[in-house]
Amino acid sequence: MTRLAAAFNAARGRTGLVPYLTAGYPSLATSLEIMQRFHRAGARAIEVGVPFSDPIADGAEIQHSSEWAVRDGVGIADVLALVRDFRRDAETPVVVMTYANPVVCHGTARFAREAVAAGVDGVIVSDLPPDESPDLWEALDQAALDTITLVAPTTPPSRLPAILARCRGFVYCLARTGVTGRSAGDAGSLPERLTSLRSLTPLPIAIGFGISTADDARSLAGRVDAIVVGAAFMRAVAEDPAHGVADRTDALARALIGALG
C-alpha cells in the first residue's frame, strides 16, 4: 500500500487537509520548516510545487511565489532534495505538482527515478492530459508514483473514464473553473459532480481552488476526503517573507484542520 493510500485509509470518513507550498518561497530552508510544521499539524498529505516560469493554472499568489523561486534558481533537483530532507523524520505523503515542461527538460525517466528515491509519493502534471505524452505517464507508472489527475466543472462526462483510469492516489476535483486563489469561476453543481465521481471511482476525492478560510473548510467537512489549499498559504508567506513565515502557515493549517473536525 502506498503512503497516500495508507493515509486516506487510516482516516476514512474524515476530511483532511492537503496544504500546498511552492518550493523555495521564500527559501528552501523555510520551505522545509513549513513542511515539517504541516506534518506536525496533521496534514493528510503535502503538495509541493515545482517553480515554473509560466504557471498557467495558477493565480497571482502562486505565480508570485513561483517567480520568486525561479529568480533564486530553484528547480526540480532542489525540489527533490527538499523532499529528501523532509523524509529524514516524516512519513506524511508528499505530492509534487509540476507542469510538463520542467519534467521533460529534466528527463522523464530520470525525474521519475529520482522522485521515488527522494521519497515523493505522487505527481500532478497539471497541464498534461492523460492521453498525451504516453512516455511521461509510462515513466511515472514504472516508478510506481501515484499520478493525480484533475477534474474540472467543465470536464465532459465522456472524458471522465479516461481521466479516472489514469488517476492514482486521489482525484483532484476543482471547485470551480479559472485559476487558483480568489478568482471567480464557474463552480457548477458540486454535489452532482461528487456523486458522479463516486459512482465512477473508489479513489478518495480532494477538492481545491478557492478554498482559503476555516469557514470554507467547515462547509466541505464530511463531503470530500480532503481539501487542497494553496494560494492562502502563499498569501500568508507574502505578508512578510522575512519574518514569521512558519508560524503564520502553521496557524492557518491548524485552523483549517480544526474546522474540518
Helices and strands as residue ranges (DSSP letters): H 3-10, E 16-22, H 28-41, E 46-49, H 60-71, H 76-86, E 94-98, H 100-106, H 108-118, E 122-125, H 134-142, E 146-147, E 150-151, G 157-159, H 160-166, E 171-174, H 190-200, E 205-208, H 214-220, E 226-229, H 231-238, H 245-260
